[in-house]
Amino acid sequence: MTDSIQLGGSGMLALTRDTLAALRGALFRDLGGDAAGYLQEAGYAGGATLFAAFGAWTAARGYGAPESIAAADFTRLATQFFRDLGWGSVSLGALSGTVAALDSADWGEADPAAAMEFPGCHLTTGMFADFFGRLAGTPMAVMEVECRSMGAPRCRFLVGSADSLQQVYDDMSRGVPYEDAAAAAGQDSSRSASA
């Protein structure tokens, strides 16, 4: 068993952060805000291969399929996997019964020198939507609410159903902090489930 991730044969390849930053910059220069959608689509397209590589990586370490891994082990293994790929470390937590938070203080897509006005890890949001949808066995949505590209100390991605995150987004557009919006989404979901 090897500790490193073998890219050959996995359907993945390595590219530099400078390459990703240049691609993002060129897309935003030429397409404006539409670039975010293209990056998300590209990230989503790579989610299946990434999830398969993670599954092979966890199986090689004796943990089996990702969806069967205990939460505490999953966080540790996901951090090692993403860090070894160069993306950065991750930590997972729940903001409510329907919205999870994934945090990274060193996420590879973020560019602290970019001084962006809005979160900028669009490739990641698409990639995580597919990855965590496969993990959950149901479609998932991902929204970045804090980003190192905006000067924040971490990137924070919210993970939940499309309905839950739409409610969070709608509440945020009315000035509600995302933490409160996520908590409300969880309460509304539990109320409708018990009705």
Contact map, one row per residue, 1 for C-alpha under 8 A:
111000000000000000000000000000000000000000000000000000000001100000000000000000000000000000000000000000000000000000000000000000000000000000000000000000000000000000000000000000000000000000000000000
111110000000000000000000000000000000000000000000000000000000000000000000000000000000000000000000000000000000000000000000000000000000000000000000000000000000000000000000000000000000000000000000000
111110000000000000000000000000000000000000000000000000000000000000000000000000000000000000000000000000000000000000000000000000000000000000000000000000000000000000000000000000000000000000000000000
011111000000000000000000000000000000000000000000000000000000000000000000000000000001000000000000000000000000000000000000000000000000000000000000000000000000000000000000000000000000000000000000000
011111100000000000000000000000000000000000000000000000001000000000000000000000001001100000000000000000000000000000000000000000000000000000000000000000000000000000000000000000000000000000000000000
000111111100000000000000000000000000000000000000000000000000000000000000000000000000000000000000000000000000000000000000000000000000000000000000000000000000000000000000000000000000000000000000000
000011111111110000000000000000000000000000000000000000000000000000000000000000000000000000000000000000000000000000000000000000000000000000000000000000000000000000000000000000000000000000000000000
000001111111100000000000000000000000000000000000000000000000000000000000000000000000000000000000000000000000000000000000000000000000000000000000000000000000000000000000000000000000000000000000000
000001111111000000000000000000000000000000000000000000000000000000000000000000000000000000000000000000000000000000000000000000000000000000000000000000000000000000000000000000000000000000000000000
000001111111000000000000000000000000000000000000100010000000000000000000000000000000000000000000000000000000000000000000000000000000000000000000000000000000000000000000000000000000000000000000000
000000111111100000000000000000000000000000000000100000000000000000000000000000000000000000000000000000000000000000000000000000000000000000000000000000000000000000000000000000000000000000000000000
000000111111110000000000000000000000000000000000110000000000000000000000000000000000000000000000000000000000000000000000000000000000000000000000000000000000000000000000000000000000000000000000000
000000110011111000000000000000000000000000000000000000000000000000000000000000000000000000000000000000000000000000000000000000000000000000000000000000000000000000000000000000000000000000000000000
000000100001111100000000000000000000000000000000000000000000000000000000000000000000100000000000000000000000000000000000000000000000000000000000000000000000000000000000000000000000000000000000000
000000000000111110110000000000000000000000000000000000000000000000000000000000000000000000000000000000000000000000000000000000000000000000000000000000000000000000000000000000000000000000000000000
000000000000011111110000000000000000000000000000000000000000000000000000000000000000000000000000000000000000000000000000000000000000000000000000000000000000000000000000000000000000000000000000000
000000000000001111111000000000000000000000000000000000000000000000000000000000000000000000000000000000000001100000000000000000000000000000000000000000000000000000000000000000000000000000000000000
000000000000000111111100000000000000000000000000000000000000000000000000000000000000000000000000000000000000000000000000000000000000000000000000000000000000000000000000000000000000000000000000000
000000000000001111111110000000000000000000000000000000000000000000000000000000000000000000000000000000000000000000000000000000000000000000000000000000000000000000000000000000000000000000000000000
000000000000001111111111000000000000000000000000000000000000000000000000000000000000000000000000000000000000100000000000000000000000000000000000000000000000000000000000000000000000000000000000000
000000000000000011111111100000000000000000000000000000000000000000000000000000000000000000000000000000000000101000000000000000000000000000000000000000000000000000000000000000000000000000000000000
000000000000000001111111110000000000000000000000000000000000000000000000000000000000000000000000000000000000000000000000000000000000000000000000000000000000000000000000000000000000000000000000000
000000000000000000111111111000000000000000000000000000000000000000000000000000000000000000000000000000000000000000000000000000000000000000000000000000000000000000000000000000000000000000000000000
000000000000000000011111111100000010001000000000000000000000000000000000000000000000000000000000000000000000000000000000000000000000000000000000000000000000000000000000000000000000000000000000000
000000000000000000001111111110000000000000000000000000000000000000000000000000000000000000000000000000000000000000000000000000000000000000000000000000000000000000000000000000000000000000000000000
000000000000000000000111111111000000000000000000000000000000000000000000000000000000000000000000000000000000000000000000000000000000000000000000000000000000000000000000000000000000000000000000000
000000000000000000000011111111110010000000000000000000000000000000000000000000000000000000000000000000000000000000000000000000000000000000000000000000000000000000000000000000000000000000000000000
000000000000000000000001111111111111000000000000000000000000000000000000000000000000000000000000000000000000000000000000000000000000000000000000000000000000000000000000000000000000000000000000000
000000000000000000000000111111110000000000000000000000000000000000000000000000000000000000000000000000000000000000000000000000000000000000000000000000000000000000000000000000000000000000000000000
000000000000000000000000011111110000000000000000000000000000000000000000000000000000000000000000000000000000000000000000000000000000000000000000000000000000000000000000000000000000000000000000000
000000000000000000000000001111111110000000000000000000000000000000000000000000000000000000000000000000000000000000000000000000000000000000000000000000000000000000000000000000000000000000000000000
000000000000000000000000001111111110000000000000000000000000000000000000000000000000000000000000000000000000000000000000000000000000000000000000000000000000000000000000000000000000000000000000000
000000000000000000000000000100111111000000000000000000000000000000000000000000000000000000000000000000000000000000000000000000000000000000000000000000000000000000000000000000000000000000000000000
000000000000000000000000000100111111110000000000000000000000000000000000000000000000000000000000000000000000000000000000000000000000000000000000000000000000000000000000000000000000000000000000000
000000000000000000000001001100111111111000000000000000000000000000000000000000000000000000000000000000000000000000000000000000000000000000000000000000000000000000000000000000000000000000000000000
000000000000000000000000000100001111111100000000000000000000000000000000000000000000000000000000000000000000000000000001011000000000000000000000000000000000000000000000000000000000000000000000000
000000000000000000000000000000000111111110000000000000000000000000000000000000000000000000000000000000000000000000000000010000000000000000000000000000000000000000000000000000000000000000000000000
000000000000000000000000000000000111111111000000000000000000000000000000000000000000000000000000000000000000000000000000000000000000000000000000000000000000000000000000000000000000000000000000000
000000000000000000000001000000000011111111100000000000000000000000000000000000000000000000000000000000000000000000000000011001000000000000000000000000000000000000000000000000000000000000000000000
000000000000000000000000000000000001111111110000000000000000000000000000000000000000000000000000000000000000000000000000011111100000000000000000000000000000000000000000000000000000000000000000000
000000000000000000000000000000000000111111111000000000000000000000000000000000000000000000000000000000000000000000000000001001000000000000000000000000000000000000000000000000000000000000000000000
000000000000000000000000000000000000011111111100000000000000000000000000000000000000000000000000000000000000000000000000001001100000000000000000000000000000000000000000000000000000000000000000000
000000000000000000000000000000000000001111111110000000000000000000000000000000000000000000000000000000000000000000000000011111110000000000000000000000000000000000000000000000000000000000000000000
000000000000000000000000000000000000000111111111000000000000000000000000000000000000000000000000000000000000000000000000001011111100000000000000000000000000000000000000000000000000000000000000000
000000000000000000000000000000000000000011111111000000000000000000000000000000000000000000000000000000000000000000000000000001100100000000000000000000000000000000000000000000000000000000000000000
000000000000000000000000000000000000000001111111110000000000000000000000000000000000000000000000000000000000000000000000000000100000000000000000000000000000000000000000000000000000000000000000000
000000000000000000000000000000000000000000111111111000000000000000000000000000000000000000000000000000000000000000000000000001111110000000000000000000000000000000000000000000000000000000000000000
000000000000000000000000000000000000000000011111111100000000000000000000000000000000000000000000000000000000000000000000000000000110010000000000000000000000000000000000000000000000000000000000000
000000000111000000000000000000000000000000000111111110000000000000000000000000000000000000000000000000000000000000000000000000000000000000000000000000000000000000000000000000000000000000000000000
000000000001000000000000000000000000000000000111111111000000000000000000000000000000000000000000000000000000000000000000000000000010000000000000000000000000000000000000000000000000000000000000000
000000000000000000000000000000000000000000000011111111100000000000000000000000000000000000000000000000000000000000000000000000000010010000000000000000000000000000000000000000000000000000000000000
000000000000000000000000000000000000000000000001111111110000000000000000000000000000000000000000000000000000000000000000000000000000000000000000000000000000000000000000000000000000000000000000000
000000000100000000000000000000000000000000000000111111111000000000000000000000000000000000000000000000000000000000000000000000000000000000000000000000000000000000000000000000000000000000000000000
000000000000000000000000000000000000000000000000011111111100000001000000000000001000000000000000000000000000000000000000000000000000000000000000000000000000000000000000000000000000000000000000000
000000000000000000000000000000000000000000000000001111111110000111000000000000000000000000000000000000000000000000000000000000000000000000000000000000000000000000000000000000000000000000000000000
000000000000000000000000000000000000000000000000000111111111000000000000000000000000000000000000000000000000000000000000000000000000000000000000000000000000000000000000000000000000000000000000000
000010000000000000000000000000000000000000000000000011111111100000000000000000001000000000000000000000000000000000000000000000000000000000000000000000000000000000000000000000000000000000000000000
000000000000000000000000000000000000000000000000000001111111111111000000000010000000000000000000000000000000000000000000000000000000000000000000000000000000000000000000000000000000000000000000000
000000000000000000000000000000000000000000000000000000111111111110000000000000000000000000000000000000000000000000000000000000000000000000000000000000000000000000000000000000000000000000000000000
100000000000000000000000000000000000000000000000000000011111111100000000000000000000000000000000000000000000000000000000000000000000000000000000000000000000000000000000000000000000000000000000000
100000000000000000000000000000000000000000000000000000001111111100000000000000000000000000000000000000000000000000000000000000000000000000000000000000000000000000000000000000000000000000000000000
000000000000000000000000000000000000000000000000000000000111111100000000000000000000000000000000000000000000000000000000000000000000000000000000000000000000000000000000000000000000000000000000000
000000000000000000000000000000000000000000000000000000000111111111001000000000000000000000000000000000000000000000000000000000000000000000000000000000000000000000000000000000000000000000000000000
000000000000000000000000000000000000000000000000000000100111111111011000000000000000000000000000000000000000000000000000000000000000000000000000000000000000000000000000000000000000000000000000000
000000000000000000000000000000000000000000000000000000100110001111111000000000000000000000000000000000000000000000000000000000000000000000000000000000000000000000000000000000000000000000000000000
000000000000000000000000000000000000000000000000000001100100001111111000010000000000000000000000000000000000000000000000000000000000001000000000000000000000000000000000000000000000000000000000000
000000000000000000000000000000000000000000000000000000000000000011111000000000000000000000000000000000000000000000000000000000000000001100000000000000000000000000000000000000000000000000000000000
000000000000000000000000000000000000000000000000000000000000000111111100000000000000000000000000000000000000000000000000000000000000000000000000000000000000000000000000000000000000000000000000000
000000000000000000000000000000000000000000000000000000000000001111111110110000000000000000000000000000000000000000000000000000000000000000000000000000000000000000000000000000000000000000000000000
000000000000000000000000000000000000000000000000000000000000000000011111110000000000000000000000000000000000000000000000000000000000000000000000000000000000000000000000000000000000000000000000000
000000000000000000000000000000000000000000000000000000000000000000001111111000000000000000000000000000000000000000000000000000000000000000000000000000000000000000000000000000000000000000000000000
000000000000000000000000000000000000000000000000000000000000000000000111111100000000000000000000000000000000000000000000000000000000000000000000000000000000000000000000000000000000000000000000000
000000000000000000000000000000000000000000000000000000000000000000001111111110000000000000000000000000000000000000000000000000000000000000000000000000000000000000000000000000000000000000000000000
000000000000000000000000000000000000000000000000000000000000000001001111111111000000000000000000000000000000000000000000000000000000000000000000000000000000000000000000000000000000000000000000000
000000000000000000000000000000000000000000000000000000000000000000000011111111100000000001110000000000000000000000000000000000000000000000000000000000000000000000000000000000000000000000000000000
000000000000000000000000000000000000000000000000000000000000000000000001111111110000000000000000000000000000000000000000000000000000000000000000000000000000000000000000000000000000000000000000000
000000000000000000000000000000000000000000000000000000000100000000000000111111111000000000000000000000000000000000000000000000000000000000000000000000000000000000000000000000000000000000000000000
000000000000000000000000000000000000000000000000000000000000000000000000011111111100000011000000000000000000000000000000000000000000000000000000000000000000000000000000000000000000000000000000000
000000000000000000000000000000000000000000000000000000000000000000000000001111111110000111100000000000000000000000000000000000000000000000000000000000000000000000000000000000000000000000000000000
000000000000000000000000000000000000000000000000000000000000000000000000000111111111000010000000000000000000000000000000000000000000000000000000000000000000000000000000000000000000000000000000000
000010000000000000000000000000000000000000000000000001001000000000000000000011111111100000000000000000000000000000000000000000000000000000000000000000000000000000000000000000000000000000000000000
000000000000000000000000000000000000000000000000000000000000000000000000000001111111111111000000000000000000000000000000000000000000000000000000000000000000000000000000000000000000000000000000000
000000000000000000000000000000000000000000000000000000000000000000000000000000111111111110000000000000000000000000000000000000000000000000000000000000000000000000000000000000000000000000000000000
000110000000000000000000000000000000000000000000000000000000000000000000000000011111111100000000000000000000000000000000000000000000000000000000000000000000000000000000000000000000000000000000000
000010000000010000000000000000000000000000000000000000000000000000000000000000001111111100000000000000000000000000000000000000000000000000000000000000000000000000000000000000000000000000000000000
000000000000000000000000000000000000000000000000000000000000000000000000000000000111111100000000000000000001000000000000000000000000000000000000000000000000000000000000000000000000000000000000000
000000000000000000000000000000000000000000000000000000000000000000000000000000000111111110000000000000000111100000000000000000000000000000000000000000000000000000000000000000000000000000000000000
000000000000000000000000000000000000000000000000000000000000000000000000000000100111111111000000000000011111000000000000000000000000000000000000000000000000000000000000000000000000000000000000000
000000000000000000000000000000000000000000000000000000000000000000000000000001110110001111100000000000011110000000000000000000000000000000000000000000000000000000000000000000000000000000000000000
000000000000000000000000000000000000000000000000000000000000000000000000001001100100000111110000000001111000000000000000000000000000000000000000000000000000000000000000000000000000000000000000000
000000000000000000000000000000000000000000000000000000000000000000000000001000100000000011111000000001110000000000000000000000000000000000000000000000000000000000000000000000000000000000000000000
000000000000000000000000000000000000000000000000000000000000000000000000001000000000000001111100000111100000000000000000000000000000000000000000000000000000000000000000000000000000000000000000000
000000000000000000000000000000000000000000000000000000000000000000000000000000000000000000111110000111000000000000000000000000000000000000000000000000000000000000000000000000000000000000000000000
000000000000000000000000000000000000000000000000000000000000000000000000000000000000000000011111111110000000000000000000000000000000000000000000000000000000000000000000000000000000000000000000000
000000000000000000000000000000000000000000000000000000000000000000000000000000000000000000001111111110000000000000000000000000000000000000000000000000000000000000000000000000000010011000000000000
000000000000000000000000000000000000000000000000000000000000000000000000000000000000000000000111111100000000000000000000000000000000000000000000000000000000000000000000000000000000011011100000000
000000000000000000000000000000000000000000000000000000000000000000000000000000000000000000000111111100000000000000000000000000000000000000000000000000000000000000000000000000000000000001100100000
000000000000000000000000000000000000000000000000000000000000000000000000000000000000000000000111111100000000000000000000000000000000000000000000000000000000000110010000000000000000010011001000000
000000000000000000000000000000000000000000000000000000000000000000000000000000000000000000000111111110000000000000000000000000000000000000000000000000000000011110011000000000000000011011000000000
000000000000000000000000000000000000000000000000000000000000000000000000000000000000000000011111111111000000000000000000000000000000000000000000000000000000011100000000000000000000000000000000000
000000000000000000000000000000000000000000000000000000000000000000000000000000000000000000011110001111100000000000000000000000000000000000000000000000000001111000000000000000000000000000000000000
000000000000000000000000000000000000000000000000000000000000000000000000000000000000000001111000000111110000000000000000000000000000000000000000000000000001111000000000000000000000000000000000000
000000000000000000000000000000000000000000000000000000000000000000000000000000000000000001110000000011111000000000000000000000000000000000000000000000000111100000000000000000000000000000000000000
000000000000000000000000000000000000000000000000000000000000000000000000000000000000000111100000000001111110000000000000000000000000000000000000000000000111000000000000000000000000000000000000000
000000000000000000000000000000000000000000000000000000000000000000000000000000000000000111000000000000111110000000000000000000000000000000000000000100001110000000000000000000000000000000000000000
000000000000000000000000000000000000000000000000000000000000000000000000000000000000001110000000000000011111010000000000000000000000000000000000000000000110000000000000000000000000000000000000000
000000000000000000000000000000000000000000000000000000000000000000000000000000000000001110000000000000011111110000000000000000000000000000000000000000000110000000000000000000000000000000000000000
000000000000000010000000000000000000000000000000000000000000000000000000000000000000011100000000000000000111111000000000000000000000000000000000000000000000000000000000000000000000000000000000000
000000000000000010011000000000000000000000000000000000000000000000000000000000000000001000000000000000000011111000000000101100000000000000000000000000000000000000000000000000000000000000000000000
000000000000000000000000000000000000000000000000000000000000000000000000000000000000000000000000000000000111111100000001100000000000000000000000001110000010000000000000000000000000000000000000000
000000000000000000001000000000000000000000000000000000000000000000000000000000000000000000000000000000000001111111000000000000000000000000000000000110000000000000000000000000000000000000000000000
000000000000000000000000000000000000000000000000000000000000000000000000000000000000000000000000000000000000011111100000000000000000000000000000000111100000000000000000000000000000000000000000000
000000000000000000000000000000000000000000000000000000000000000000000000000000000000000000000000000000000000001111100000000000000000000000000000000010000000000000000000000000000000000000000000000
000000000000000000000000000000000000000000000000000000000000000000000000000000000000000000000000000000000000001111110000000000000000000000000000000011000000000000000000000000000000000000000000000
000000000000000000000000000000000000000000000000000000000000000000000000000000000000000000000000000000000000000111111000000000000000000000000000000011100000000000000000000000000000000000000000000
000000000000000000000000000000000000000000000000000000000000000000000000000000000000000000000000000000000000000001111111000000000000000000000000000011100000000000000000000000000000000000000000000
000000000000000000000000000000000000000000000000000000000000000000000000000000000000000000000000000000000000000000111110000000000000000000000000000001000000000000000000000000000000000000000000000
000000000000000000000000000000000000000000000000000000000000000000000000000000000000000000000000000000000000000000011111000000000000000000000000001001000000000000000000000000000000000000000000000
000000000000000000000000000000000000000000000000000000000000000000000000000000000000000000000000000000000000000000011111110000000000000000000001111111000000000000000000000000000000000000000000000
000000000000000000000000000000000001000000000000000000000000000000000000000000000000000000000000000000000000010000010111110000000000000000000001001011000000000000000000000000000000000000000000000
000000000000000000000000000000000000000000000000000000000000000000000000000000000000000000000000000000000000110000000011111110000000000000000001001000000000000000000000000000000000000000000000000
000000000000000000000000000000000001101100100000000000000000000000000000000000000000000000000000000000000000000000000011111111000000000000000000000000000000000000000000000000000000000000000000000
000000000000000000000000000000000001001111110000000000000000000000000000000000000000000000000000000000000000100000000000111111100000000000000000000000000000000000000000000000000000000000000000000
000000000000000000000000000000000000000100100000000000000000000000000000000000000000000000000000000000000000100000000000111111110000000000000000000000000000000000000000000000000000000000000000000
000000000000000000000000000000000000000100110000000000000000000000000000000000000000000000000000000000000000000000000000111111111000000000000111000000000000100000000000000000000000000000000000000
000000000000000000000000000000000000001111111010000000000000000000000000000000000000000000000000000000000000000000000000011111111100000000000100000000000000000000000000000000000000000000000000000
000000000000000000000000000000000000000101111110000000000000000000000000000000000000000000000000000000000000000000000000001111111110000000000000000000000000000000000000000000000000000000000000000
000000000000000000000000000000000000000000110010000000000000000000000000000000000000000000000000000000000000000000000000000111111111100000000100000000000000000000000000000000000000000000000000000
000000000000000000000000000000000000000000010010000000000000000000000000000000000000000000000000000000000000000000000000000011111111100000111100000000000000001000000000000000000000000000000000000
000000000000000000000000000000000000000000011011000000000000000000000000000000000000000000000000000000000000000000000000000001111111110000110000000000000000000000000000000000000000000000000000000
000000000000000000000000000000000000000000000011011000000000000000000000000000000000000000000000000000000000000000000000000000111111111000000000000000000000000000000000000000000000000000000000000
000000000000000000000000000000000000000000000000000000000000000000000000000000000000000000000000000000000000000000000000000000011111111100010000000000000000001000000000000000000000000000000000000
000000000000000000000000000000000000000000000000000000000000000000000000000000000000000000000000000000000000000000000000000000011111111111111000000000000000000000000000000000000000000000000000000
000000000000000000000000000000000000000000000001001000000000000000000000000000000000000000000000000000000000000000000000000000000111111111100000000000000000000000000000000000000000000000000000000
000000000000000000000000000000000000000000000000000000000000000001100000000000000000000000000000000000000000000000000000000000000011111111000000000000000000000000000000000000000000000000000000000
000000000000000000000000000000000000000000000000000000000000000000100000000000000000000000000000000000000000000000000000000000000001111111110000000000000000000000000000000000000000000000000000000
000000000000000000000000000000000000000000000000000000000000000000000000000000000000000000000000000000000000000000000000000000000000111111100000000000000000000000000000000000000000000000000000000
000000000000000000000000000000000000000000000000000000000000000000000000000000000000000000000000000000000000000000000000000000000000111111110000000000000000000000000000000000000000000000000000000
000000000000000000000000000000000000000000000000000000000000000000000000000000000000000000000000000000000000000000000000000000001100110111111000000000000000000011000000000000000000000000000000000
000000000000000000000000000000000000000000000000000000000000000000000000000000000000000000000000000000000000000000000000000000001101100101111100000000000000001111000000000000000000000000000000000
000000000000000000000000000000000000000000000000000000000000000000000000000000000000000000000000000000000000000000000000000000001000100000111110000000000000001111001000000000000000000000000000000
000000000000000000000000000000000000000000000000000000000000000000000000000000000000000000000000000000000000000000000000000011011000000000011111000000000000111100001000000000000000000000000000000
000000000000000000000000000000000000000000000000000000000000000000000000000000000000000000000000000000000000000000000000000010000000000000001111100000000000111000001000000000000000000000000000000
000000000000000000000000000000000000000000000000000000000000000000000000000000000000000000000000000000000000000000000011100010000000000000000111111000000011110000000000000000000000000000000000000
000000000000000000000000000000000000000000000000000000000000000000000000000000000000000000000000000000000000000000000010000000000000000000000011111000000011110000000000000000000100000000000000000
000000000000000000000000000000000000000000000000000000000000000000000000000000000000000000000000000000000000000000000010000000000000000000000001111101010111100000000000000000000000000000000000000
000000000000000000000000000000000000000000000000000000000000000000000000000000000000000000000000000000000000010000000111100000000000000000000001111111111111000000000000000000000000000000000000000
000000000000000000000000000000000000000000000000000000000000000000000000000000000000000000000000000000001000011100000010000000000000000000000000011111111110000000000000000000000000000000000000000
000000000000000000000000000000000000000000000000000000000000000000000000000000000000000000000000000000000000011111110011000000000000000000000000001111110000000000000000000000000000000000000000000
000000000000000000000000000000000000000000000000000000000000000000000000000000000000000000000000000000000000000101111111000000000000000000000000011111110000000000000000000000000000000000000000000
000000000000000000000000000000000000000000000000000000000000000000000000000000000000000000000000000000000000000100110000000000000000000000000000001111111000000000000000000000000000000000000000000
000000000000000000000000000000000000000000000000000000000000000000000000000000000000000000000000000000000000000000000000000000000000000000000000011111111110000000000000000000000000000000000000000
000000000000000000000000000000000000000000000000000000000000000000000000000000000000000000000000000000001000000000000000000000000000000000000000001100111110000000000000000000000000000000000000000
000000000000000000000000000000000000000000000000000000000000000000000000000000000000000000000000000000111110000000000000000000000000000000000000011100011111000000000000000000000000000000000000000
000000000000000000000000000000000000000000000000000000000000000000000000000000000000000000000000000000111110010000000000000000000000000000000001111100011111100000000000000000000000000000000000000
000000000000000000000000000000000000000000000000000000000000000000000000000000000000000000000000000011110000000000000000000000000000000000000001111000000111110000000000000000000000000000000000000
000000000000000000000000000000000000000000000000000000000000000000000000000000000000000000000000000011100000000000000000000010000000000000000111110000000011111000000000000000000000000000000000000
000000000000000000000000000000000000000000000000000000000000000000000000000000000000000000000000001111000000000000000000000000000000000000000111100000000001111100001000000000000000000000000000000
000000000000000000000000000000000000000000000000000000000000000000000000000000000000000000000000001111000000000000000000000000001001000000011110000000000000111110001000000000000000000000000000000
000000000000000000000000000000000000000000000000000000000000000000000000000000000000000000000000011100000000000000000000000000000000000000011100000000000000011111011000000000000000000000000000000
000000000000000000000000000000000000000000000000000000000000000000000000000000000000000000000000011000000000000000000000000000000000000000111000000000000000001111111000000000000000000000000000000
000000000000000000000000000000000000000000000000000000000000000000000000000000000000000000000000000000000000000000000000000000000000000000111000000000000000000111111100000000000000000000000000000
000000000000000000000000000000000000000000000000000000000000000000000000000000000000000000000000000000000000000000000000000000000000000000000000000000000000000011111110000000000000000000000000000
000000000000000000000000000000000000000000000000000000000000000000000000000000000000000000000000011000000000000000000000000000000000000000000000000000000000000111111111000000000000010011001000000
000000000000000000000000000000000000000000000000000000000000000000000000000000000000000000000000001000000000000000000000000000000000000000001110000000000000011111111111100000000000010010000000000
000000000000000000000000000000000000000000000000000000000000000000000000000000000000000000000000000000000000000000000000000000000000000000000000000000000000000001111111110000000000000000000000000
000000000000000000000000000000000000000000000000000000000000000000000000000000000000000000000000000000000000000000000000000000000000000000000000000000000000000000111111111000000000100010000000000
000000000000000000000000000000000000000000000000000000000000000000000000000000000000000000000000000000000000000000000000000000000000000000000000000000000000000000011111111100000100110010000000000
000000000000000000000000000000000000000000000000000000000000000000000000000000000000000000000000000000000000000000000000000000000000000000000000000000000000000000001111111110000100100000000000000
000000000000000000000000000000000000000000000000000000000000000000000000000000000000000000000000000000000000000000000000000000000000000000000000000000000000000000000111111111000000000000000000000
000000000000000000000000000000000000000000000000000000000000000000000000000000000000000000000000000000000000000000000000000000000000000000000000000000000000000000000011111111111100100000000000000
000000000000000000000000000000000000000000000000000000000000000000000000000000000000000000000000000000000000000000000000000000000000000000000000000000000000000000000001111111111100100000000000000
000000000000000000000000000000000000000000000000000000000000000000000000000000000000000000000000000000000000000000000000000000000000000000000000000000000000000000000000111111110000000000000000000
000000000000000000000000000000000000000000000000000000000000000000000000000000000000000000000000000000000000000000000000000000000000000000000000000000000000000000000000011111110000000000000000000
000000000000000000000000000000000000000000000000000000000000000000000000000000000000000000000000000000000000000000000000000000000000000000000000000000000000000000000000001111111000000000000000000
000000000000000000000000000000000000000000000000000000000000000000000000000000000000000000000000000000000000000000000000000000000000000000000000000000000000000000000000001111111101100000000000000
000000000000000000000000000000000000000000000000000000000000000000000000000000000000000000000000000000000000000000000000000000000000000000000000000000000000000000000000001100111111100000000000000
000000000000000000000000000000000000000000000000000000000000000000000000000000000000000000000000000000000000000000000000000000000000000000000000100000000000000000000001101100011111110000000000000
000000000000000000000000000000000000000000000000000000000000000000000000000000000000000000000010000000000000000000000000000000000000000000000000000000000000000000000000000000001111111000000000000
000000000000000000000000000000000000000000000000000000000000000000000000000000000000000000000000000000000000000000000000000000000000000000000000000000000000000000000000000000011111111100000000000
000000000000000000000000000000000000000000000000000000000000000000000000000000000000000000000000000000000000000000000000000000000000000000000000000000000000000000000011101100011111111110000000000
000000000000000000000000000000000000000000000000000000000000000000000000000000000000000000000011011000000000000000000000000000000000000000000000000000000000000000011001000000000111111111000000000
000000000000000000000000000000000000000000000000000000000000000000000000000000000000000000000011001000000000000000000000000000000000000000000000000000000000000000000000000000000011111111100000000
000000000000000000000000000000000000000000000000000000000000000000000000000000000000000000000000000000000000000000000000000000000000000000000000000000000000000000000000000000000001111111110000000
000000000000000000000000000000000000000000000000000000000000000000000000000000000000000000000001011000000000000000000000000000000000000000000000000000000000000000011011000000000000111111111000000
000000000000000000000000000000000000000000000000000000000000000000000000000000000000000000000001111000000000000000000000000000000000000000000000000000000000000000010000000000000000011111111100000
000000000000000000000000000000000000000000000000000000000000000000000000000000000000000000000001100000000000000000000000000000000000000000000000000000000000000000000000000000000000001111111110000
000000000000000000000000000000000000000000000000000000000000000000000000000000000000000000000000000000000000000000000000000000000000000000000000000000000000000000000000000000000000000111111111000
000000000000000000000000000000000000000000000000000000000000000000000000000000000000000000000000010000000000000000000000000000000000000000000000000000000000000000010000000000000000000011111111100
000000000000000000000000000000000000000000000000000000000000000000000000000000000000000000000000100000000000000000000000000000000000000000000000000000000000000000000000000000000000000001111111110
000000000000000000000000000000000000000000000000000000000000000000000000000000000000000000000000000000000000000000000000000000000000000000000000000000000000000000000000000000000000000000111111111
000000000000000000000000000000000000000000000000000000000000000000000000000000000000000000000000000000000000000000000000000000000000000000000000000000000000000000000000000000000000000000011111111
000000000000000000000000000000000000000000000000000000000000000000000000000000000000000000000000000000000000000000000000000000000000000000000000000000000000000000000000000000000000000000001111111
000000000000000000000000000000000000000000000000000000000000000000000000000000000000000000000000000000000000000000000000000000000000000000000000000000000000000000000000000000000000000000000111111
000000000000000000000000000000000000000000000000000000000000000000000000000000000000000000000000000000000000000000000000000000000000000000000000000000000000000000000000000000000000000000000011111
